[in-house]
């Protein structure tokens, strides 16, 4: 009875309240429903939807966690084989060079020596010259397709070179086809590592790049034995097996980072121009300094590696054991890649650039000290230091690129850098050879070769300062934007609070 009485009283109160509302006005519940029907809440519904889409995009960028192992270790071994086979064969061209001279003429034919040397120079130059094009293919087709296709092209080029009977076709089969295939196989091996590793990226790059040192030290002994036993053609066919294994290794490059769909607004499958030529990397001042500072340093960087053997013969005689110097550089370069690769993991952000700066300074000074070494033991010490810091320079190139432009833009960042590096690598050694022919010795050439690395290293010192300034400006802009949003919210709340007084509507209905 009591419960029924209460319900009756509440119903009566409800009816009285309805009666108390003027005829021209509506109850708050009805007004709210009408607002919903008129679409006033649609904007509010859109706002959460827009916020949800934005949040989803941010989560896609932020929530990716690198495995730091697992399948990545197999990818690391595949990339290590890539570095070893590509640069091992390139660095062993000196041994193939003598066999090519015997095959197509005489070792004492100076004109033939000049023309044959261009086969190796063209091959090495094409690997770096093609890198910007390779980066575009990597962005569009992915690391796996680009690497496997490149290894297949390299296999065809090297196999075709084994059937060549004159020097002319070697420029095309070995100098262009094989080299372009190596370029397409090499660059994805640097990019794919960033899909699996972040905290250990320096160490992993050190291990991968150490592959070229291992092959450079061991492959000459294998090639010497093969050339003596089976000849030049069959030796090239054996080297083709390395490229076939490289093609199989490329299948392990399974991408993990999310990629943007190449479909345009019109529905075409053609990729947008921004994906073909990524201008975002050039918006970074730090990257622009890096991309031009390193090539500037390389005008003298490779001079000792090309002319050191001839200098040793002139200074210490033809009986000097100059091969020991190459082994010292190769072994310590591999050790340096492992050591400095691990050290780079403990250096925060773009401060990794200071490791490259130190490598340029040391190599520049060692180049200047080569003419001052009047005993062979001193020259060995110089080569040990040069190899150690050469490994430092090479192993942290990819980690610095990831820090400057991010994982999504790193492919073209590395590609354009390698492309710019091809110019000084091709021009520097011939200039040193020209000075030697004019002056009668390599002394001035080595003194001058030490200057560009020191200047390039000094330029790279600007990068950490530039990046710190950029981050500080971004932080200030974000803080200012946050303050503007807060002020707008306060103004909006104040306007909402003043709204009932302006309209003159009663705050409550009796």
C-alpha positions in Angstrom: 0.0 0.0 0.0 2.7 2.4 0.9 4.6 1.6 -2.4 1.4 2.1 -4.4 0.7 5.4 -2.7 4.2 6.7 -3.5 3.9 5.8 -7.2 0.6 7.5 -7.4 2.0 10.6 -5.8 5.0 10.7 -8.1 2.7 10.4 -11.1 0.6 13.2 -9.9 3.7 15.4 -9.4 4.8 14.6 -12.9 1.4 15.6 -14.3 1.6 18.9 -12.3 5.0 19.6 -13.6 3.8 19.1 -17.2 1.0 21.4 -16.6 3.3 24.0 -15.1 5.3 24.2 -18.3 4.0 26.9 -20.6 2.5 25.8 -23.9 5.1 27.5 -26.0 8.0 25.9 -24.3 9.2 22.3 -24.3 10.5 20.0 -21.6 14.3 19.6 -21.4 14.0 16.0 -22.4 12.0 16.9 -25.6 14.4 19.7 -26.4 17.3 17.3 -26.1 15.6 14.9 -28.4 14.9 17.6 -30.9 18.5 18.7 -30.9 19.5 15.1 -31.7 16.9 15.0 -34.5 18.1 18.3 -36.0 21.6 17.0 -36.1 23.2 19.1 -33.4 24.8 16.0 -32.0 26.2 14.9 -35.3 29.0 17.3 -35.0 29.7 16.0 -31.6 29.6 12.5 -33.0 32.0 13.5 -35.7 34.5 14.9 -33.2 35.0 11.6 -31.4 35.2 9.9 -34.7 37.8 12.3 -36.0 39.7 12.0 -32.7 39.5 8.3 -32.9 40.9 8.3 -36.4 43.7 10.6 -35.4 44.4 8.5 -32.3 44.5 5.4 -34.5 47.1 6.9 -36.8 49.2 8.0 -33.8 48.9 4.4 -32.4 50.1 3.0 -35.7 53.2 5.2 -35.5 53.9 4.9 -31.8 52.9 1.4 -30.9 55.3 -0.5 -33.3 57.8 -2.4 -31.2 60.9 -3.8 -32.8 61.4 -7.6 -32.0 65.1 -7.1 -31.2 65.7 -10.7 -32.3 63.7 -13.7 -33.3 63.5 -13.9 -37.1 65.7 -10.8 -37.2 68.8 -12.8 -36.4 68.3 -14.8 -39.6 67.8 -11.5 -41.5 71.0 -10.3 -39.9 72.9 -13.3 -41.2 71.4 -12.9 -44.7 72.4 -9.2 -44.7 75.9 -10.2 -43.5 76.2 -12.6 -46.4 75.1 -9.8 -48.8 77.8 -7.4 -47.5 80.4 -10.1 -47.7 79.7 -11.5 -51.1 79.1 -8.1 -52.8 82.2 -6.2 -51.4 84.3 -9.3 -51.0 84.1 -9.8 -54.8 84.6 -6.1 -55.5 87.6 -5.8 -53.2 89.2 -8.9 -54.7 89.2 -7.4 -58.2 93.0 -6.8 -57.9 93.5 -10.6 -58.1 91.1 -10.9 -61.0 92.8 -7.9 -62.6 96.0 -9.9 -63.2 94.2 -12.9 -64.6 92.3 -10.6 -67.0 95.6 -9.1 -68.2 96.9 -12.6 -68.9 93.7 -13.7 -70.5 93.3 -10.8 -72.9 96.9 -9.7 -73.5 100.0 -9.2 -71.5 100.7 -7.9 -67.9 103.3 -5.5 -69.4 100.9 -3.8 -71.8 100.3 -0.4 -70.2 97.3 0.5 -72.4 95.6 -2.8 -71.5 96.3 -2.3 -67.8 94.5 1.1 -68.0 91.5 -0.3 -69.9 91.2 -3.3 -67.6 91.4 -1.2 -64.5 88.3 0.7 -65.7 86.3 -2.5 -65.5 86.8 -2.6 -61.7 86.4 1.1 -61.3 83.2 1.1 -63.3 81.8 -1.8 -61.2 82.5 -0.1 -57.8 81.2 3.2 -59.0 78.0 1.8 -60.3 77.2 0.2 -57.0 77.0 3.6 -55.4 75.8 5.6 -58.4 72.7 3.4 -58.7 71.8 3.8 -55.0 69.2 6.6 -55.4 67.4 4.6 -58.0 67.5 1.5 -55.8 66.0 3.5 -52.9 63.0 4.3 -55.0 62.5 0.7 -55.9 62.9 -0.3 -52.3 60.1 2.1 -51.3 57.8 1.0 -54.0 58.4 -2.8 -54.2 59.8 -3.5 -50.8 63.2 -4.8 -49.5 62.5 -8.5 -50.4 61.6 -8.0 -54.1 64.3 -5.5 -54.7 67.0 -7.6 -53.0 66.0 -10.9 -54.7 65.7 -9.2 -58.1 69.1 -7.5 -57.7 70.8 -10.7 -56.8 69.3 -12.4 -59.8 70.6 -9.6 -62.1 74.0 -9.8 -60.5 74.1 -13.6 -60.9 73.3 -13.2 -64.7 76.0 -10.5 -65.1 78.7 -12.5 -63.3 77.7 -15.7 -65.1 77.7 -13.9 -68.5 81.2 -12.5 -67.7 82.5 -16.1 -67.5 81.7 -16.6 -71.2 83.3 -13.4 -72.4 86.3 -13.8 -74.7 87.4 -10.1 -75.0 87.7 -7.1 -72.8 85.0 -4.9 -74.4 81.9 -6.9 -73.3 83.3 -7.0 -69.7 82.4 -3.4 -69.3 78.8 -4.3 -69.8 78.5 -7.7 -68.1 80.8 -7.1 -65.1 81.0 -3.3 -64.9 77.3 -2.5 -65.4 75.0 -5.6 -65.1 76.8 -7.3 -62.3 77.4 -4.0 -60.4 73.8 -2.8 -60.8 72.6 -6.2 -59.5 74.9 -5.8 -56.5 73.6 -2.3 -55.8 70.0 -3.5 -55.8 70.9 -6.4 -53.5 73.1 -4.4 -51.1 70.9 -1.4 -50.1 67.8 -3.3 -48.9 70.2 -5.3 -46.6 70.8 -2.0 -44.7 67.1 -0.9 -44.6 65.6 -4.2 -43.5 67.6 -4.2 -40.3 65.6 -1.2 -39.0 62.5 -3.3 -39.2 63.8 -5.8 -36.6 66.2 -3.9 -34.4 66.3 -0.5 -32.7 68.1 -0.8 -29.4 70.7 -3.2 -30.9 70.8 -1.6 -34.3 74.4 -0.4 -33.9 75.7 -3.9 -32.9 73.7 -5.6 -35.7 75.0 -3.2 -38.3 78.5 -3.8 -37.0 78.1 -7.6 -37.4 76.5 -7.2 -40.9 79.2 -4.8 -42.2 81.9 -7.1 -40.7 80.9 -9.6 -43.3 82.7 -7.6 -46.0 85.9 -7.6 -43.9 85.7 -11.4 -43.4 85.2 -12.0 -47.1 87.9 -9.4 -48.1 90.5 -11.2 -45.9 89.6 -14.8 -46.9 88.3 -14.5 -50.5 91.7 -13.6 -52.1 93.2 -16.9 -50.9 90.3 -18.8 -52.3 90.5 -17.0 -55.7 94.2 -17.5 -56.0 93.8 -21.2 -55.6 90.9 -21.4 -58.0 92.6 -19.3 -60.6 95.6 -21.6 -60.5 93.6 -24.8 -60.7 90.5 -24.1 -62.9 91.2 -20.8 -64.7 89.4 -17.4 -64.9 86.2 -18.5 -66.5 85.4 -21.3 -64.1 86.5 -19.1 -61.1 83.8 -16.6 -62.1 81.3 -19.4 -62.3 82.2 -20.4 -58.8 81.7 -16.8 -57.7 78.2 -17.0 -59.3 77.3 -19.5 -56.6 77.8 -16.7 -54.0 75.3 -14.6 -55.9 72.8 -17.5 -56.1 73.0 -17.9 -52.3 72.5 -14.2 -52.0 69.3 -14.4 -54.0 68.0 -17.1 -51.6 69.0 -15.0 -48.6 66.9 -12.1 -49.9 63.8 -14.1 -49.4 64.3 -13.7 -45.6 63.7 -9.9 -45.8 60.2 -10.0 -44.4 59.1 -6.4 -43.8 57.5 -5.5 -40.5 57.1 -1.7 -40.5 53.7 -0.4 -41.7 53.9 0.9 -45.3 51.6 3.4 -47.0 49.4 2.1 -49.8 50.6 3.4 -53.2 47.0 3.8 -54.4 46.3 7.4 -55.3 43.0 9.3 -54.8 41.9 8.4 -58.4 42.3 4.7 -57.7 45.4 4.3 -59.9 48.1 1.9 -58.8 50.8 4.3 -59.9 52.7 5.5 -56.8 52.5 9.3 -56.0 55.5 11.4 -56.9 56.2 12.0 -53.2 57.0 8.3 -52.9 59.1 8.2 -56.0 61.1 11.2 -54.9 60.9 11.7 -51.1 61.4 15.4 -50.4 60.9 15.0 -46.7 64.5 13.9 -46.2 65.7 17.1 -47.6 63.6 19.2 -45.3 65.9 18.1 -42.4 68.8 20.4 -42.1 70.7 17.8 -40.2 70.4 15.3 -43.0 71.5 17.9 -45.6 74.6 18.6 -43.6 75.3 14.9 -43.3 74.6 14.2 -46.9 77.1 16.8 -48.1 79.6 16.6 -45.3 80.4 12.9 -45.8 81.1 13.1 -49.6 83.3 16.2 -48.9 85.3 14.0 -46.5 85.6 11.2 -49.0 87.6 13.1 -51.6 90.7 12.0 -49.7 89.3 9.1 -47.7 90.0 6.3 -50.3 93.3 7.6 -51.6 95.4 5.5 -49.2 93.4 2.3 -50.1 94.1 2.8 -53.8 97.7 4.0 -53.9 99.2 2.6 -50.7 100.6 -0.5 -52.5 102.4 1.5 -55.1 103.8 3.8 -52.5 105.2 0.8 -50.5 106.9 -0.5 -53.6 108.5 2.9 -54.3 109.6 3.4 -50.7 110.5 -0.1 -49.5 111.1 -2.0 -52.8 109.1 -4.6 -54.7 110.1 -7.4 -52.2 108.2 -5.6 -49.3 105.4 -7.7 -47.9 102.7 -5.2 -48.9 99.9 -7.8 -48.6 100.3 -7.7 -44.8 99.1 -4.1 -44.9 95.9 -5.1 -46.7 95.3 -7.8 -44.1 95.9 -5.4 -41.3 93.3 -3.0 -42.7 90.8 -5.7 -43.4 91.1 -7.4 -40.0 91.0 -4.3 -37.8 88.2 -2.9 -40.0 86.1 -5.9 -39.0 87.0 -5.5 -35.4 86.2 -1.8 -35.5 82.8 -2.5 -36.9 82.0 -4.9 -34.1 83.4 -2.6 -31.3 82.0 0.7 -32.5 78.7 -0.8 -33.6 78.2 -1.9 -30.0 79.4 1.5 -28.7 76.9 3.3 -30.9 74.0 1.5 -29.1 75.0 3.4 -25.9 75.3 6.8 -27.7 72.0 8.7 -27.6 70.4 10.0 -30.8 72.3 12.0 -33.4 75.3 12.2 -31.0 76.4 9.0 -32.9 77.7 11.5 -35.5 80.6 12.2 -33.1 81.9 8.7 -33.7 82.0 9.4 -37.5 83.8 12.7 -36.7 86.4 10.9 -34.7 86.9 8.3 -37.5 87.4 11.1 -40.1 89.9 12.9 -37.9 92.0 9.8 -37.3 92.0 8.6 -40.9 92.9 12.1 -42.1 95.9 12.2 -39.7 97.0 8.7 -40.6 96.9 9.6 -44.3 99.3 12.5 -43.6 101.6 10.2 -41.6 102.0 7.6 -44.4 104.9 9.6 -46.1 106.6 10.1 -42.7 106.9 6.3 -42.1 110.4 5.4 -43.0 110.2 1.9 -41.4 107.8 -0.8 -42.4 106.6 -1.4 -38.8 105.4 2.2 -38.5 103.4 1.8 -41.7 101.7 -1.3 -40.2 100.7 0.7 -37.1 99.2 3.4 -39.3 97.2 0.7 -41.3 95.9 -0.8 -38.0 94.5 2.5 -36.9 93.1 3.3 -40.3 91.3 0.0 -40.5 89.9 0.3 -37.0 88.3 3.7 -37.6 87.3 2.8 -41.2 85.1 0.1 -39.5 83.7 2.9 -37.2 82.7 5.1 -40.1 81.0 2.3 -42.1 79.1 0.5 -39.3 77.2 3.5 -37.9 76.1 5.0 -41.3 72.7 3.3 -41.2 72.0 4.0 -37.5 72.7 7.7 -38.1 70.3 7.8 -41.0 67.6 6.2 -38.9 68.1 8.9 -36.2 68.0 11.8 -38.7 65.0 10.9 -40.9 63.2 8.0 -39.2 62.5 4.5 -40.3 59.9 5.4 -43.0 62.2 7.7 -45.0 65.5 5.9 -44.3 65.7 4.0 -47.6 66.0 7.1 -49.8 68.1 8.8 -47.2 70.8 6.1 -47.5 70.3 5.8 -51.2 71.0 9.5 -52.0 73.9 9.5 -49.6 75.5 6.5 -51.3 74.8 8.2 -54.7 76.6 11.4 -53.6 79.5 9.3 -52.3 80.1 7.8 -55.7 81.5 11.1 -57.0 84.4 11.6 -54.6 85.2 7.8 -54.6 85.7 8.0 -58.3 87.4 11.4 -58.5 89.7 11.4 -55.5 92.1 8.5 -56.4 92.7 9.7 -60.0 93.7 13.2 -58.7 96.2 11.6 -56.3 97.6 9.5 -59.3 97.9 12.7 -61.3 99.9 14.4 -58.6 102.2 11.4 -58.3 102.9 11.5 -62.1 103.6 15.3 -61.9 105.7 15.3 -58.7 107.4 11.9 -58.9 106.2 10.7 -55.5 103.0 10.1 -53.5 104.1 12.3 -50.5 102.1 15.4 -51.5 99.1 13.3 -52.6 98.9 11.7 -49.1 99.4 15.0 -47.3 96.5 16.6 -49.3 94.4 13.5 -48.9 94.3 14.0 -45.1 92.7 17.4 -45.4 89.2 16.6 -46.8 88.4 14.0 -44.0 89.3 16.6 -41.3 87.2 19.3 -43.0 84.3 16.9 -43.5 84.5 15.8 -39.9 84.4 19.4 -38.7 81.3 20.0 -40.8 79.5 17.0 -39.2 80.0 18.5 -35.8 77.2 20.9 -36.6 74.6 18.2 -36.8 73.9 17.6 -33.1 73.6 21.3 -32.5 71.2 21.7 -35.4 69.1 18.8 -34.3 69.0 20.0 -30.7 67.8 23.4 -31.9 65.1 21.8 -34.1 63.7 19.8 -31.2 63.7 22.8 -28.9 61.7 24.8 -31.5 59.3 21.9 -31.9 58.8 21.7 -28.2 58.1 25.5 -27.9 55.6 25.3 -30.8 53.8 22.4 -29.2 53.7 24.3 -25.9 52.3 27.4 -27.5 49.7 25.3 -29.4 48.7 23.7 -26.1 48.3 27.1 -24.5 46.1 28.3 -27.4 43.9 25.3 -27.1 43.5 25.8 -23.4 42.6 29.4 -23.9 40.0 28.5 -26.5 38.5 26.0 -24.1 38.3 28.5 -21.3 36.6 31.1 -23.7 34.2 28.4 -24.8 33.2 27.5 -21.2 32.8 31.1 -20.3 30.5 31.7 -23.3 28.5 28.7 -22.3 28.1 30.0 -18.8 26.9 33.4 -20.0 24.4 31.9 -22.5 21.3 31.5 -20.1 21.6 35.1 -18.9 21.8 36.4 -22.5 18.7 34.6 -23.7 16.6 35.5 -20.6 15.3 32.0 -20.2 14.5 31.0 -16.6 17.0 28.7 -15.0 14.4 26.5 -13.4 10.7 25.9 -13.9 8.4 25.7 -10.9 
